[in-house]
Structure formats: C-alpha cells, structure tokens
Amino acid sequence: MTRSRHSKKEVEAALTYAEAHGWRVEPATGHAWGRLYCPYNDADCRCGEFCIVSVWSTPKNPASHARQLRRVVDNCTGGPSSKEDDKP
C-alpha cells in the first residue's frame, strides 16, 4: 500500500529522503500527519529519543520542519555497528 503525499513539497522531499534511508512512514491520528520510525529501533539508538518522529500536517515553516526531519535521519546512531565483535 502506498502512502498519501504530504501537502508541503519540502516535507514530502524529506519523507522521501527518510524512506530512502530505510525509515518507515506511517499515518497518524490527531495533530500529526504521520510518524517516522527508525529501522534500527534498539536501546543503543540514543535511548529511543530519535526512533520515532512526528510529521506535522501544517508546519508553521515547512522548510524548517523538513530540515529537522532530515537532521533526525542523518543523526541516527542505530544500525550495524562498525566495531568488530570481541573475539578471544
């Protein structure tokens, strides 16, 4: 099932960017248009602080909200670690 498009082009571009990085976009109820979910939702990912992000339906400044969404995706610390497993 395809998701509906966001009415603000800047926010829609940020959502496409997040999806390209593996984030999941789901519709929400209430004031939020939807939510972004991190694909690496684990305890080490900043204690879950950035694992779920609300996408507003009518942000006051769409460009700023889009930058904020991209920043969350870019600053996510989850994912495959670059460290090798400790081997005896």
Secondary structure by P-SEA (a helix, b strand, c coil): cbbbbbccaaaaaaaaaaaaabbbbbbbcccccbbbbbcccccccccccccbbbbbcccccaaaaaaaaaaaaaaccccccccccccc
